[in-house]
Amino acid sequence: MNNDKASIENILKMSDGKLDRKTLENVAQSGDASSLVNKLSDKDKQKLDEILSDKQKLAEVLKSPQAKMLLKLFGGKNG
């Protein structure tokens, strides 16, 4: 759990105030990121859709240290 807390702290810093601790902790516990997606602006939702629909863009994003941290945190103990 200490590793999760450190990951949450890092994600909060990277979000520039766009995420709140309670929502992020709930997502980490439940593994359901829909509450985070719902907080995105329409423009950011469109960007996310574009990335998710383009295999090459998605592969590039998933290689980033930030994505790896998110996947580990939200993916549970298997990540």
Phi and psi restraints in degrees (range 20) as a CNS / XPLOR table:
assign (resid 1 and name C) (resid 2 and name N)
       (resid 2 and name CA) (resid 2 and name C) 1.0 -60.8 20.0 2
assign (resid 2 and name N) (resid 2 and name CA)
       (resid 2 and name C) (resid 3 and name N) 1.0 -37.8 20.0 2
assign (resid 2 and name C) (resid 3 and name N)
       (resid 3 and name CA) (resid 3 and name C) 1.0 -64.2 20.0 2
assign (resid 3 and name N) (resid 3 and name CA)
       (resid 3 and name C) (resid 4 and name N) 1.0 -39.3 20.0 2
assign (resid 3 and name C) (resid 4 and name N)
       (resid 4 and name CA) (resid 4 and name C) 1.0 -63.2 20.0 2
assign (resid 4 and name N) (resid 4 and name CA)
       (resid 4 and name C) (resid 5 and name N) 1.0 -41.7 20.0 2
assign (resid 4 and name C) (resid 5 and name N)
       (resid 5 and name CA) (resid 5 and name C) 1.0 -63.8 20.0 2
assign (resid 5 and name N) (resid 5 and name CA)
       (resid 5 and name C) (resid 6 and name N) 1.0 -40.5 20.0 2
assign (resid 5 and name C) (resid 6 and name N)
       (resid 6 and name CA) (resid 6 and name C) 1.0 -64.7 20.0 2
assign (resid 6 and name N) (resid 6 and name CA)
       (resid 6 and name C) (resid 7 and name N) 1.0 -40.8 20.0 2
assign (resid 6 and name C) (resid 7 and name N)
       (resid 7 and name CA) (resid 7 and name C) 1.0 -63.7 20.0 2
assign (resid 7 and name N) (resid 7 and name CA)
       (resid 7 and name C) (resid 8 and name N) 1.0 -42.6 20.0 2
assign (resid 7 and name C) (resid 8 and name N)
       (resid 8 and name CA) (resid 8 and name C) 1.0 -61.5 20.0 2
assign (resid 8 and name N) (resid 8 and name CA)
       (resid 8 and name C) (resid 9 and name N) 1.0 -42.8 20.0 2
assign (resid 8 and name C) (resid 9 and name N)
       (resid 9 and name CA) (resid 9 and name C) 1.0 -60.4 20.0 2
assign (resid 9 and name N) (resid 9 and name CA)
       (resid 9 and name C) (resid 10 and name N) 1.0 -44.6 20.0 2
assign (resid 9 and name C) (resid 10 and name N)
       (resid 10 and name CA) (resid 10 and name C) 1.0 -63.5 20.0 2
assign (resid 10 and name N) (resid 10 and name CA)
       (resid 10 and name C) (resid 11 and name N) 1.0 -42.6 20.0 2
assign (resid 10 and name C) (resid 11 and name N)
       (resid 11 and name CA) (resid 11 and name C) 1.0 -65.6 20.0 2
assign (resid 11 and name N) (resid 11 and name CA)
       (resid 11 and name C) (resid 12 and name N) 1.0 -41.2 20.0 2
assign (resid 11 and name C) (resid 12 and name N)
       (resid 12 and name CA) (resid 12 and name C) 1.0 -60.7 20.0 2
assign (resid 12 and name N) (resid 12 and name CA)
       (resid 12 and name C) (resid 13 and name N) 1.0 -41.1 20.0 2
assign (resid 12 and name C) (resid 13 and name N)
       (resid 13 and name CA) (resid 13 and name C) 1.0 -64.5 20.0 2
assign (resid 13 and name N) (resid 13 and name CA)
       (resid 13 and name C) (resid 14 and name N) 1.0 -41.9 20.0 2
assign (resid 13 and name C) (resid 14 and name N)
       (resid 14 and name CA) (resid 14 and name C) 1.0 -69.4 20.0 2
assign (resid 14 and name N) (resid 14 and name CA)
       (resid 14 and name C) (resid 15 and name N) 1.0 -23.1 20.0 2
assign (resid 14 and name C) (resid 15 and name N)
       (resid 15 and name CA) (resid 15 and name C) 1.0 -80.1 20.0 2
assign (resid 15 and name N) (resid 15 and name CA)
       (resid 15 and name C) (resid 16 and name N) 1.0 -7.0 20.0 2
assign (resid 15 and name C) (resid 16 and name N)
       (resid 16 and name CA) (resid 16 and name C) 1.0 52.0 20.0 2
assign (resid 16 and name N) (resid 16 and name CA)
       (resid 16 and name C) (resid 17 and name N) 1.0 42.1 20.0 2
assign (resid 16 and name C) (resid 17 and name N)
       (resid 17 and name CA) (resid 17 and name C) 1.0 81.4 20.0 2
assign (resid 17 and name N) (resid 17 and name CA)
       (resid 17 and name C) (resid 18 and name N) 1.0 4.3 20.0 2
assign (resid 17 and name C) (resid 18 and name N)
       (resid 18 and name CA) (resid 18 and name C) 1.0 -81.6 20.0 2
assign (resid 18 and name N) (resid 18 and name CA)
       (resid 18 and name C) (resid 19 and name N) 1.0 -16.7 20.0 2
assign (resid 18 and name C) (resid 19 and name N)
       (resid 19 and name CA) (resid 19 and name C) 1.0 -117.8 20.0 2
assign (resid 19 and name N) (resid 19 and name CA)
       (resid 19 and name C) (resid 20 and name N) 1.0 147.2 20.0 2
assign (resid 19 and name C) (resid 20 and name N)
       (resid 20 and name CA) (resid 20 and name C) 1.0 -108.4 20.0 2
assign (resid 20 and name N) (resid 20 and name CA)
       (resid 20 and name C) (resid 21 and name N) 1.0 152.3 20.0 2
assign (resid 20 and name C) (resid 21 and name N)
       (resid 21 and name CA) (resid 21 and name C) 1.0 -58.0 20.0 2
assign (resid 21 and name N) (resid 21 and name CA)
       (resid 21 and name C) (resid 22 and name N) 1.0 -45.4 20.0 2
assign (resid 21 and name C) (resid 22 and name N)
       (resid 22 and name CA) (resid 22 and name C) 1.0 -61.5 20.0 2
assign (resid 22 and name N) (resid 22 and name CA)
       (resid 22 and name C) (resid 23 and name N) 1.0 -46.1 20.0 2
assign (resid 22 and name C) (resid 23 and name N)
       (resid 23 and name CA) (resid 23 and name C) 1.0 -61.7 20.0 2
assign (resid 23 and name N) (resid 23 and name CA)
       (resid 23 and name C) (resid 24 and name N) 1.0 -45.2 20.0 2
assign (resid 23 and name C) (resid 24 and name N)
       (resid 24 and name CA) (resid 24 and name C) 1.0 -64.1 20.0 2
assign (resid 24 and name N) (resid 24 and name CA)
       (resid 24 and name C) (resid 25 and name N) 1.0 -41.0 20.0 2
assign (resid 24 and name C) (resid 25 and name N)
       (resid 25 and name CA) (resid 25 and name C) 1.0 -65.0 20.0 2
assign (resid 25 and name N) (resid 25 and name CA)
       (resid 25 and name C) (resid 26 and name N) 1.0 -40.9 20.0 2
assign (resid 25 and name C) (resid 26 and name N)
       (resid 26 and name CA) (resid 26 and name C) 1.0 -62.5 20.0 2
assign (resid 26 and name N) (resid 26 and name CA)
       (resid 26 and name C) (resid 27 and name N) 1.0 -40.9 20.0 2
assign (resid 26 and name C) (resid 27 and name N)
       (resid 27 and name CA) (resid 27 and name C) 1.0 -66.0 20.0 2
assign (resid 27 and name N) (resid 27 and name CA)
       (resid 27 and name C) (resid 28 and name N) 1.0 -42.3 20.0 2
assign (resid 27 and name C) (resid 28 and name N)
       (resid 28 and name CA) (resid 28 and name C) 1.0 -62.2 20.0 2
assign (resid 28 and name N) (resid 28 and name CA)
       (resid 28 and name C) (resid 29 and name N) 1.0 -39.2 20.0 2
assign (resid 28 and name C) (resid 29 and name N)
       (resid 29 and name CA) (resid 29 and name C) 1.0 -71.3 20.0 2
assign (resid 29 and name N) (resid 29 and name CA)
       (resid 29 and name C) (resid 30 and name N) 1.0 -44.2 20.0 2
assign (resid 29 and name C) (resid 30 and name N)
       (resid 30 and name CA) (resid 30 and name C) 1.0 -85.9 20.0 2
assign (resid 30 and name N) (resid 30 and name CA)
       (resid 30 and name C) (resid 31 and name N) 1.0 -26.6 20.0 2
assign (resid 30 and name C) (resid 31 and name N)
       (resid 31 and name CA) (resid 31 and name C) 1.0 78.0 20.0 2
assign (resid 31 and name N) (resid 31 and name CA)
       (resid 31 and name C) (resid 32 and name N) 1.0 7.2 20.0 2
assign (resid 31 and name C) (resid 32 and name N)
       (resid 32 and name CA) (resid 32 and name C) 1.0 -105.3 20.0 2
assign (resid 32 and name N) (resid 32 and name CA)
       (resid 32 and name C) (resid 33 and name N) 1.0 108.7 20.0 2
assign (resid 32 and name C) (resid 33 and name N)
       (resid 33 and name CA) (resid 33 and name C) 1.0 -90.4 20.0 2
assign (resid 33 and name N) (resid 33 and name CA)
       (resid 33 and name C) (resid 34 and name N) 1.0 7.5 20.0 2
assign (resid 33 and name C) (resid 34 and name N)
       (resid 34 and name CA) (resid 34 and name C) 1.0 -61.2 20.0 2
assign (resid 34 and name N) (resid 34 and name CA)
       (resid 34 and name C) (resid 35 and name N) 1.0 -33.2 20.0 2
assign (resid 34 and name C) (resid 35 and name N)
       (resid 35 and name CA) (resid 35 and name C) 1.0 -66.5 20.0 2
assign (resid 35 and name N) (resid 35 and name CA)
       (resid 35 and name C) (resid 36 and name N) 1.0 -30.5 20.0 2
assign (resid 35 and name C) (resid 36 and name N)
       (resid 36 and name CA) (resid 36 and name C) 1.0 -72.3 20.0 2
assign (resid 36 and name N) (resid 36 and name CA)
       (resid 36 and name C) (resid 37 and name N) 1.0 -43.2 20.0 2
assign (resid 36 and name C) (resid 37 and name N)
       (resid 37 and name CA) (resid 37 and name C) 1.0 -62.7 20.0 2
assign (resid 37 and name N) (resid 37 and name CA)
       (resid 37 and name C) (resid 38 and name N) 1.0 -38.1 20.0 2
assign (resid 37 and name C) (resid 38 and name N)
       (resid 38 and name CA) (resid 38 and name C) 1.0 -64.6 20.0 2
assign (resid 38 and name N) (resid 38 and name CA)
       (resid 38 and name C) (resid 39 and name N) 1.0 -22.4 20.0 2
assign (resid 38 and name C) (resid 39 and name N)
       (resid 39 and name CA) (resid 39 and name C) 1.0 -85.2 20.0 2
assign (resid 39 and name N) (resid 39 and name CA)
       (resid 39 and name C) (resid 40 and name N) 1.0 -7.9 20.0 2
assign (resid 39 and name C) (resid 40 and name N)
       (resid 40 and name CA) (resid 40 and name C) 1.0 -71.1 20.0 2
assign (resid 40 and name N) (resid 40 and name CA)
       (resid 40 and name C) (resid 41 and name N) 1.0 148.3 20.0 2
assign (resid 40 and name C) (resid 41 and name N)
       (resid 41 and name CA) (resid 41 and name C) 1.0 -70.4 20.0 2
assign (resid 41 and name N) (resid 41 and name CA)
       (resid 41 and name C) (resid 42 and name N) 1.0 165.0 20.0 2
assign (resid 41 and name C) (resid 42 and name N)
       (resid 42 and name CA) (resid 42 and name C) 1.0 -58.9 20.0 2
assign (resid 42 and name N) (resid 42 and name CA)
       (resid 42 and name C) (resid 43 and name N) 1.0 -38.7 20.0 2
assign (resid 42 and name C) (resid 43 and name N)
       (resid 43 and name CA) (resid 43 and name C) 1.0 -64.0 20.0 2
assign (resid 43 and name N) (resid 43 and name CA)
       (resid 43 and name C) (resid 44 and name N) 1.0 -43.9 20.0 2
assign (resid 43 and name C) (resid 44 and name N)
       (resid 44 and name CA) (resid 44 and name C) 1.0 -69.1 20.0 2
assign (resid 44 and name N) (resid 44 and name CA)
       (resid 44 and name C) (resid 45 and name N) 1.0 -35.8 20.0 2
assign (resid 44 and name C) (resid 45 and name N)
       (resid 45 and name CA) (resid 45 and name C) 1.0 -62.3 20.0 2
assign (resid 45 and name N) (resid 45 and name CA)
       (resid 45 and name C) (resid 46 and name N) 1.0 -39.4 20.0 2
assign (resid 45 and name C) (resid 46 and name N)
       (resid 46 and name CA) (resid 46 and name C) 1.0 -64.9 20.0 2
assign (resid 46 and name N) (resid 46 and name CA)
       (resid 46 and name C) (resid 47 and name N) 1.0 -42.7 20.0 2
assign (resid 46 and name C) (resid 47 and name N)
       (resid 47 and name CA) (resid 47 and name C) 1.0 -60.7 20.0 2
assign (resid 47 and name N) (resid 47 and name CA)
       (resid 47 and name C) (resid 48 and name N) 1.0 -43.7 20.0 2
assign (resid 47 and name C) (resid 48 and name N)
       (resid 48 and name CA) (resid 48 and name C) 1.0 -61.2 20.0 2
assign (resid 48 and name N) (resid 48 and name CA)
       (resid 48 and name C) (resid 49 and name N) 1.0 -44.9 20.0 2
assign (resid 48 and name C) (resid 49 and name N)
       (resid 49 and name CA) (resid 49 and name C) 1.0 -60.2 20.0 2
assign (resid 49 and name N) (resid 49 and name CA)
       (resid 49 and name C) (resid 50 and name N) 1.0 -41.0 20.0 2
assign (resid 49 and name C) (resid 50 and name N)
       (resid 50 and name CA) (resid 50 and name C) 1.0 -63.1 20.0 2
assign (resid 50 and name N) (resid 50 and name CA)
       (resid 50 and name C) (resid 51 and name N) 1.0 -43.4 20.0 2
assign (resid 50 and name C) (resid 51 and name N)
       (resid 51 and name CA) (resid 51 and name C) 1.0 -66.4 20.0 2
assign (resid 51 and name N) (resid 51 and name CA)
       (resid 51 and name C) (resid 52 and name N) 1.0 -44.9 20.0 2
assign (resid 51 and name C) (resid 52 and name N)
       (resid 52 and name CA) (resid 52 and name C) 1.0 -66.2 20.0 2
assign (resid 52 and name N) (resid 52 and name CA)
       (resid 52 and name C) (resid 53 and name N) 1.0 -25.9 20.0 2
assign (resid 52 and name C) (resid 53 and name N)
       (resid 53 and name CA) (resid 53 and name C) 1.0 -91.0 20.0 2
assign (resid 53 and name N) (resid 53 and name CA)
       (resid 53 and name C) (resid 54 and name N) 1.0 -6.5 20.0 2
assign (resid 53 and name C) (resid 54 and name N)
       (resid 54 and name CA) (resid 54 and name C) 1.0 -113.4 20.0 2
assign (resid 54 and name N) (resid 54 and name CA)
       (resid 54 and name C) (resid 55 and name N) 1.0 107.6 20.0 2
assign (resid 54 and name C) (resid 55 and name N)
       (resid 55 and name CA) (resid 55 and name C) 1.0 -57.5 20.0 2
assign (resid 55 and name N) (resid 55 and name CA)
       (resid 55 and name C) (resid 56 and name N) 1.0 -39.1 20.0 2
assign (resid 55 and name C) (resid 56 and name N)
       (resid 56 and name CA) (resid 56 and name C) 1.0 -68.3 20.0 2
assign (resid 56 and name N) (resid 56 and name CA)
       (resid 56 and name C) (resid 57 and name N) 1.0 -45.3 20.0 2
assign (resid 56 and name C) (resid 57 and name N)
       (resid 57 and name CA) (resid 57 and name C) 1.0 -62.2 20.0 2
assign (resid 57 and name N) (resid 57 and name CA)
       (resid 57 and name C) (resid 58 and name N) 1.0 -42.7 20.0 2
assign (resid 57 and name C) (resid 58 and name N)
       (resid 58 and name CA) (resid 58 and name C) 1.0 -62.3 20.0 2
assign (resid 58 and name N) (resid 58 and name CA)
       (resid 58 and name C) (resid 59 and name N) 1.0 -43.3 20.0 2
assign (resid 58 and name C) (resid 59 and name N)
       (resid 59 and name CA) (resid 59 and name C) 1.0 -61.6 20.0 2
assign (resid 59 and name N) (resid 59 and name CA)
       (resid 59 and name C) (resid 60 and name N) 1.0 -40.3 20.0 2
assign (resid 59 and name C) (resid 60 and name N)
       (resid 60 and name CA) (resid 60 and name C) 1.0 -64.2 20.0 2
assign (resid 60 and name N) (resid 60 and name CA)
       (resid 60 and name C) (resid 61 and name N) 1.0 -44.7 20.0 2
assign (resid 60 and name C) (resid 61 and name N)
       (resid 61 and name CA) (resid 61 and name C) 1.0 -64.4 20.0 2
assign (resid 61 and name N) (resid 61 and name CA)
       (resid 61 and name C) (resid 62 and name N) 1.0 -42.1 20.0 2
assign (resid 61 and name C) (resid 62 and name N)
       (resid 62 and name CA) (resid 62 and name C) 1.0 -67.1 20.0 2
assign (resid 62 and name N) (resid 62 and name CA)
       (resid 62 and name C) (resid 63 and name N) 1.0 -17.4 20.0 2
assign (resid 62 and name C) (resid 63 and name N)
       (resid 63 and name CA) (resid 63 and name C) 1.0 -80.8 20.0 2
assign (resid 63 and name N) (resid 63 and name CA)
       (resid 63 and name C) (resid 64 and name N) 1.0 -13.3 20.0 2
assign (resid 63 and name C) (resid 64 and name N)
       (resid 64 and name CA) (resid 64 and name C) 1.0 -71.9 20.0 2
assign (resid 64 and name N) (resid 64 and name CA)
       (resid 64 and name C) (resid 65 and name N) 1.0 149.3 20.0 2
assign (resid 64 and name C) (resid 65 and name N)
       (resid 65 and name CA) (resid 65 and name C) 1.0 -59.4 20.0 2
assign (resid 65 and name N) (resid 65 and name CA)
       (resid 65 and name C) (resid 66 and name N) 1.0 -34.7 20.0 2
assign (resid 65 and name C) (resid 66 and name N)
       (resid 66 and name CA) (resid 66 and name C) 1.0 -65.9 20.0 2
assign (resid 66 and name N) (resid 66 and name CA)
       (resid 66 and name C) (resid 67 and name N) 1.0 -42.7 20.0 2
assign (resid 66 and name C) (resid 67 and name N)
       (resid 67 and name CA) (resid 67 and name C) 1.0 -65.5 20.0 2
assign (resid 67 and name N) (resid 67 and name CA)
       (resid 67 and name C) (resid 68 and name N) 1.0 -40.9 20.0 2
assign (resid 67 and name C) (resid 68 and name N)
       (resid 68 and name CA) (resid 68 and name C) 1.0 -61.7 20.0 2
assign (resid 68 and name N) (resid 68 and name CA)
       (resid 68 and name C) (resid 69 and name N) 1.0 -39.5 20.0 2
assign (resid 68 and name C) (resid 69 and name N)
       (resid 69 and name CA) (resid 69 and name C) 1.0 -65.0 20.0 2
assign (resid 69 and name N) (resid 69 and name CA)
       (resid 69 and name C) (resid 70 and name N) 1.0 -44.2 20.0 2
assign (resid 69 and name C) (resid 70 and name N)
       (resid 70 and name CA) (resid 70 and name C) 1.0 -63.8 20.0 2
assign (resid 70 and name N) (resid 70 and name CA)
       (resid 70 and name C) (resid 71 and name N) 1.0 -43.8 20.0 2
assign (resid 70 and name C) (resid 71 and name N)
       (resid 71 and name CA) (resid 71 and name C) 1.0 -62.5 20.0 2
assign (resid 71 and name N) (resid 71 and name CA)
       (resid 71 and name C) (resid 72 and name N) 1.0 -39.7 20.0 2
assign (resid 71 and name C) (resid 72 and name N)
       (resid 72 and name CA) (resid 72 and name C) 1.0 -65.9 20.0 2
assign (resid 72 and name N) (resid 72 and name CA)
       (resid 72 and name C) (resid 73 and name N) 1.0 -45.3 20.0 2
assign (resid 72 and name C) (resid 73 and name N)
       (resid 73 and name CA) (resid 73 and name C) 1.0 -66.9 20.0 2
assign (resid 73 and name N) (resid 73 and name CA)
       (resid 73 and name C) (resid 74 and name N) 1.0 -48.4 20.0 2
assign (resid 73 and name C) (resid 74 and name N)
       (resid 74 and name CA) (resid 74 and name C) 1.0 -83.4 20.0 2
assign (resid 74 and name N) (resid 74 and name CA)
       (resid 74 and name C) (resid 75 and name N) 1.0 -19.6 20.0 2
assign (resid 74 and name C) (resid 75 and name N)
       (resid 75 and name CA) (resid 75 and name C) 1.0 -85.1 20.0 2
assign (resid 75 and name N) (resid 75 and name CA)
       (resid 75 and name C) (resid 76 and name N) 1.0 -2.3 20.0 2
assign (resid 75 and name C) (resid 76 and name N)
       (resid 76 and name CA) (resid 76 and name C) 1.0 86.4 20.0 2
assign (resid 76 and name N) (resid 76 and name CA)
       (resid 76 and name C) (resid 77 and name N) 1.0 -159.1 20.0 2
assign (resid 76 and name C) (resid 77 and name N)
       (resid 77 and name CA) (resid 77 and name C) 1.0 -77.9 20.0 2
assign (resid 77 and name N) (resid 77 and name CA)
       (resid 77 and name C) (resid 78 and name N) 1.0 -9.7 20.0 2
assign (resid 77 and name C) (resid 78 and name N)
       (resid 78 and name CA) (resid 78 and name C) 1.0 -79.8 20.0 2
assign (resid 78 and name N) (resid 78 and name CA)
       (resid 78 and name C) (resid 79 and name N) 1.0 -16.8 20.0 2
